Amino acid sequence: MTNSSPPSYPSSPKMLQSLFSEAYKAAKQGLCGDRVLAQKNQVEERLAICSTCEKYNVEAKRCTVCGCFMLVKANIETSECPDGKW
């Protein structure tokens, strides 16, 4: 039996900074009259990329680089992968 340590995520302040940055970009996009939510096929594509990434925690559905819940982040049009994969 192997002891598997829980995944580590960025610090709380770093995750809050990412959250506020994403929220700001989405709000700005919406206020300009542009699309805020990504199209279904784009979301599916993003999540497929995440599911093959070694930095993706499958059980929690979170990225260990940014700490985001990917089912949420992938749906935001302006969001980007912290590793530049999408």
C-alpha positions in Angstrom: 0.0 0.0 0.0 1.4 3.4 -0.9 0.8 6.6 1.1 -0.4 9.2 -1.3 -0.2 12.7 -0.1 -3.0 15.1 -0.8 -2.4 17.5 -3.7 -1.0 20.8 -2.9 -2.7 24.0 -4.1 -1.4 27.6 -4.2 -1.8 29.7 -1.0 -5.2 31.2 -0.2 -4.0 34.7 -1.1 -2.8 33.5 -4.5 -6.0 31.7 -5.2 -8.0 34.8 -4.2 -5.9 36.9 -6.5 -6.7 34.4 -9.4 -10.4 34.5 -8.5 -10.6 38.3 -8.5 -8.6 38.5 -11.7 -10.9 36.0 -13.5 -14.0 37.8 -12.1 -12.7 41.2 -13.3 -12.0 39.9 -16.8 -15.4 38.3 -17.0 -17.2 41.4 -15.7 -15.3 43.6 -18.1 -16.2 41.3 -21.0 -19.9 41.3 -20.0 -20.0 45.1 -19.6 -18.6 45.5 -23.1 -21.5 43.4 -24.4 -19.3 40.4 -25.2 -19.9 36.8 -24.4 -19.1 35.9 -20.8 -19.7 32.1 -20.9 -17.8 29.9 -23.2 -19.6 27.8 -25.9 -20.4 24.2 -25.0 -17.8 22.7 -27.4 -15.1 25.0 -26.1 -15.9 24.0 -22.5 -15.7 20.3 -23.5 -12.4 20.8 -25.3 -10.9 22.6 -22.3 -12.0 20.0 -19.8 -10.7 17.2 -22.1 -7.3 18.9 -22.1 -7.4 19.3 -18.3 -8.3 15.6 -17.8 -5.1 14.5 -19.4 -2.9 17.0 -17.5 -0.7 15.7 -14.7 -1.5 18.9 -12.7 -5.2 18.2 -12.7 -6.7 16.6 -9.6 -9.4 14.3 -11.0 -11.1 13.6 -7.7 -11.5 17.3 -6.7 -11.8 18.5 -10.4 -9.2 21.2 -9.5 -6.1 22.5 -11.1 -3.1 22.2 -8.7 -1.4 25.2 -10.4 -4.1 27.8 -9.9 -6.3 26.0 -7.5 -9.4 26.7 -9.6 -12.4 24.4 -9.9 -12.2 23.6 -13.5 -15.9 22.9 -14.1 -16.4 26.6 -13.3 -13.2 28.1 -14.9 -13.6 26.2 -18.2 -17.1 27.8 -18.6 -15.7 31.4 -18.5 -14.9 32.7 -21.9 -11.9 34.8 -20.8 -10.3 32.2 -18.7 -7.0 30.7 -19.6 -5.0 27.7 -18.5 -2.2 28.7 -16.1 0.1 26.4 -18.1 -1.0 27.8 -21.5 -2.6 24.6 -22.7 -5.9 26.4 -23.6 
